[in-house]
Amino acid sequence: MFHVAISQLTTSRCELPEEITQLAEHGFDCLSLWRAKLSDLGPEAAASLLTQAGMRVSSLQWVGGFTGGDGRTFAESIEDAVEAIETAAAVEAPVLVVYSGCRGGHTRAHARRLLVQALQTLAPIAGAAGVTLAVKPMHAVAAAGCSFLTRLVDALEMVEDAADPAIRLAVDLWQFGDDPELLRLLPRLAAVTAIVQVADREGPPTAELERLPVGRGSLPLESLVLAFIDHGYGGDFELDPVGETVVALGYDRMLEEARRVADAWTMAVEERLLWSRATAAVWQTRRLQFRSAGSRRSQASSQTVSRG
């Protein structure tokens, strides 16, 4: 199935009650929450609003900084992450997005050890709360201050090595939608990805982080989304355009465009599913016909031998 969420980062100027109303008006029932916007309202009040509206949460964003690059100690980052896990559980967010933090003066190997240590510490807590930690790699151009994980394969191998169901990936197609490694790694990525984030762009990623609405850039987003589904990914796709284009469009028009995209992709998924079922039915019919023909030939041969 195809499930679409809208990120609070996209509608950053709205408060949660207004966001819920706007999303419902455009036929969306799933929202990715931003911790900064929950801080004033509180998780319990937010959970109540979401439940009353029948609005589901796809993820909570974000935790990280375990390498100390943002000025916090390792222990402080762990404490913050534990609080975020509790918040995620309170609002029934199944996924908590994790940024590794930058190298922070460490060697890459030591930065990796710090992240692995943090994940090992947090995974049992997250698992017990029903929350998945989704590690998010970032393109090198956009990763300054946020992540030393700038290659998909490095993040993928880290998650695979962890072999823990509470540790998964967040794959951002804005970051890696034209990365040659993406399609090669897709069968492995789909197996360990908890959330897929979707925004468009023209040209390579930039430090300005202008995330265009789908269809206003050049990334092959529909084919990538369908490829994820074909390889067994069954989670949410979060639409999260951010930047001047979204501001110029206004939230209402942006959500209208997002609704058209979601409907078109839903139809494409359903068509592929119908085609797959039809193809399977054709092959099943041919197998039965082949077996039946083989059985008739065997009977005819047996009768010939008997008459002989």
Stockholm file with secondary structure:
# STOCKHOLM 1.0

chainA/1-308         MFHVAISQLTTSRCELPEEITQLAEHGFDCLSLWRAKLSDLGPEAAASLLTQAGMRVSSLQWVGGFTGGDGRTFAESIEDAVEAIETAAAVEAPVLVVYSGCRGGHTRAHARRLLVQALQTLAPIAGAAGVTLAVKPMHAVAAAGCSFLTRLVDALEMVEDAADPAIRLAVDLWQFGDDPELLRLLPRLAAVTAIVQVADREGPPTAELERLPVGRGSLPLESLVLAFIDHGYGGDFELDPVGETVVALGYDRMLEEARRVADAWTMAVEERLLWSRATAAVWQTRRLQFRSAGSRRSQASSQTVSRG
#=GR chainA/1-308 SS CCEEEEETTTTTTSCHHHHHHHHHHTTCCEEEEEHHHHHHHCHHHHHHHHHHHTCEEEEEEEEECTTSTTSCCHHHHHHHHHHHHHHHHHTTCSEEEEECBCCTTSCHHHHHHHHHHHHHHHHHHHHHHTCEEEECCCCGGGCTTTBSCCSHHHHHHHHHHHCCTTEEEEEEHHHHTTCHHHHHHHHHHHHHEEEEEECBCSSSCCTTCCBBCTTSSCCCHHHHHHHHHHTTCCSEEEECCBSHHHHHHCHHHHHHHHHHHHHHHHHHHHHHHHHHHHHHHHHHHHHHHHHHHHHHHHHHHHHHHHHC
#=GC SS_cons         CCEEEEETTTTTTSCHHHHHHHHHHTTCCEEEEEHHHHHHHCHHHHHHHHHHHTCEEEEEEEEECTTSTTSCCHHHHHHHHHHHHHHHHHTTCSEEEEECBCCTTSCHHHHHHHHHHHHHHHHHHHHHHTCEEEECCCCGGGCTTTBSCCSHHHHHHHHHHHCCTTEEEEEEHHHHTTCHHHHHHHHHHHHHEEEEEECBCSSSCCTTCCBBCTTSSCCCHHHHHHHHHHTTCCSEEEECCBSHHHHHHCHHHHHHHHHHHHHHHHHHHHHHHHHHHHHHHHHHHHHHHHHHHHHHHHHHHHHHHHHC
//
